Amino acid sequence: MAGLIDGLSWLALLGGVFFVIVGGVGLLRLPDFYTRLHAAGITDTMGAGLILLGLMLQGGWTLVSAKLLLILLFLWFTSPTATHALVKAALSDPQNPRPLLHEDAPPSKS
């Protein structure tokens, strides 16, 4: 049973590291502010969530796991809320460019 918990823990930790790396690459490579916020949200919610889940599995049923669960719940509530607030503030600023999704497509050459 301990081997199964260790395997699930490592799977969650590696999945969390994957999402953090993909989110970091997204922050560098995505074209505008709005899509970069999506990458940051993925990093916070999925990456940190899976890493904390893996750490909770490693810690067992202890006070440390309870604290990690509270941190996870805090992240799940605050990260989407902060991302939403940033997008609303950016959309209300008249000098900030509109999202790329709202622009007209360039004319095709065919």
C-alpha positions as CSV (number, residue, x, y, z in Angstrom):
1,M,0.0,0.0,0.0
2,A,2.9,2.4,0.7
3,G,4.3,1.8,-2.8
4,L,0.9,2.7,-4.3
5,I,0.8,6.0,-2.3
6,D,4.4,6.8,-3.3
7,G,3.6,6.1,-6.9
8,L,0.5,8.4,-6.9
9,S,2.5,11.0,-5.0
10,W,5.2,11.0,-7.6
11,L,2.7,11.0,-10.4
12,A,1.0,14.1,-8.9
13,L,4.4,15.8,-8.3
14,L,5.6,15.2,-11.9
15,G,2.2,16.3,-13.3
16,G,2.5,19.5,-11.2
17,V,6.0,20.1,-12.5
18,F,4.7,19.6,-16.1
19,F,2.0,22.2,-15.7
20,V,4.4,24.7,-14.0
21,I,6.9,24.3,-16.9
22,V,4.1,24.6,-19.6
23,G,2.7,27.6,-17.8
24,G,6.1,29.2,-17.6
25,V,6.7,28.6,-21.3
26,G,3.3,30.0,-22.0
27,L,4.1,33.2,-20.1
28,L,7.1,33.7,-22.4
29,R,5.6,32.6,-25.7
30,L,2.0,33.7,-25.8
31,P,1.2,36.8,-27.8
32,D,-0.8,39.1,-25.5
33,F,-1.6,40.0,-21.9
34,Y,-4.9,38.0,-21.9
35,T,-3.5,34.7,-23.1
36,R,-0.6,35.1,-20.8
37,L,-3.0,35.4,-17.9
38,H,-4.5,32.1,-18.9
39,A,-1.0,30.5,-18.7
40,A,-0.5,32.0,-15.3
41,G,-3.8,30.6,-14.1
42,I,-2.9,27.2,-15.3
43,T,0.4,27.4,-13.4
44,D,-1.3,28.5,-10.2
45,T,-4.3,26.2,-10.2
46,M,-3.1,22.9,-11.8
47,G,0.6,23.1,-11.2
48,A,0.6,24.2,-7.6
49,G,-2.5,22.1,-6.9
50,L,-0.9,18.9,-8.1
51,I,2.4,19.6,-6.3
52,L,0.5,20.2,-3.1
53,L,-1.5,17.0,-3.6
54,G,1.7,15.1,-4.1
55,L,3.1,16.6,-0.9
56,M,0.0,15.7,1.0
57,L,0.2,12.1,-0.1
58,Q,3.9,12.0,1.0
59,G,3.1,13.5,4.3
60,G,0.3,11.1,5.3
61,W,-2.6,12.1,7.6
62,T,-0.7,14.7,9.7
63,L,-1.0,18.3,10.6
64,V,1.3,19.2,7.7
65,S,-1.2,17.7,5.3
66,A,-4.0,19.7,6.9
67,K,-2.0,22.9,6.4
68,L,-1.2,21.9,2.8
69,L,-4.9,21.3,2.2
70,L,-5.7,24.8,3.5
71,I,-3.0,26.3,1.2
72,L,-4.5,24.4,-1.7
73,L,-8.1,25.6,-1.0
74,F,-6.7,29.2,-0.6
75,L,-5.0,28.9,-4.0
76,W,-8.1,27.5,-5.7
77,F,-10.2,30.4,-4.5
78,T,-7.8,33.3,-4.9
79,S,-6.1,32.4,-8.2
80,P,-9.1,32.5,-10.5
81,T,-10.5,35.5,-8.6
82,A,-7.2,37.5,-9.1
83,T,-7.0,36.5,-12.7
84,H,-10.6,37.6,-13.3
85,A,-9.9,41.0,-11.5
86,L,-6.8,41.6,-13.6
87,V,-8.7,40.9,-16.9
88,K,-11.6,43.2,-15.9
89,A,-9.2,46.0,-15.0
90,A,-7.3,45.6,-18.3
91,L,-10.5,45.6,-20.3
92,S,-11.8,48.8,-18.6
93,D,-8.5,50.7,-19.3
94,P,-9.0,52.6,-22.6
95,Q,-5.3,52.6,-23.4
96,N,-4.9,48.9,-23.1
97,P,-5.3,47.0,-26.4
98,R,-8.3,44.7,-26.8
99,P,-7.7,41.0,-26.8
100,L,-6.5,39.4,-30.0
101,L,-9.7,37.3,-30.2
102,H,-11.8,40.4,-30.8
103,E,-9.7,41.7,-33.8
104,D,-10.7,41.0,-37.3
105,A,-8.9,38.3,-39.1
106,P,-6.3,39.4,-41.6
107,P,-7.4,39.0,-45.2
108,S,-6.4,35.8,-46.8
109,K,-4.1,35.8,-49.9
110,S,-6.0,33.2,-51.8
